[in-house]
Amino acid sequence: MNSQLRDRLAAEASDRAQSHPAFVDRALQDGMRVYRRHVVLAVTAAVACAVALIAMAALAPRLVWGSPAEERIVGLIIEPGAETVLLGGTVEFVAVAQLHDGSTRPVEGPIIWKSSDTGTAIIATSGQAKSVSPGITTISGSLDGQEELTGRAFLKVLRATVGPRVWWASLPP
């Protein structure tokens, strides 16, 4: 646009604005209406995005915030690790999960218990071992039957011994 045309259009617009102020008011009203519409659309879009992010965070936190450090189990520890019991006695074994970072926590899930010598001791699904005869047996527990997540403990069963009996006899004088 050349400068002469621009000057002429500006002069005509100035003349019209002075002679017809309603046109300017109407233009301002139309402009404000369009501006308000844009603001409402922008606010609505921002609220919709916020609601979508909150819903996603509530339904799938790992997708939004990243996955938390997983507690990967690398082994089982059977406690007590070694125990001695008298014939007929019982011992309660428990399994503890060993995590990849070296820490431990209680096991969540079924433990499959086994005794290597059921003639020496038997073990219940609860982890309670009952001695049957003198000897040594290995008690093993595996998390949900997984061989790679198996811990072991030793149980020694001793024969119950009775100490020497002392008899006192006294003869009349």
Secondary structure, DSSP 8 states (H G I E B T S, - for coil): --HHHHHHHHHHHHHHHHH-HHHHHHHHHHHHHHHHHHHHHHHHHHHHHHHHHHHHHHH-HHHHH-------EEEEEEESSEEEEETT-EEE-EEEEEETTS-EEE--S-EEEEES-TTTEEE-TTSEEEE-SSEEEEEEEEETT-GGGEEEEEEEEE---------------
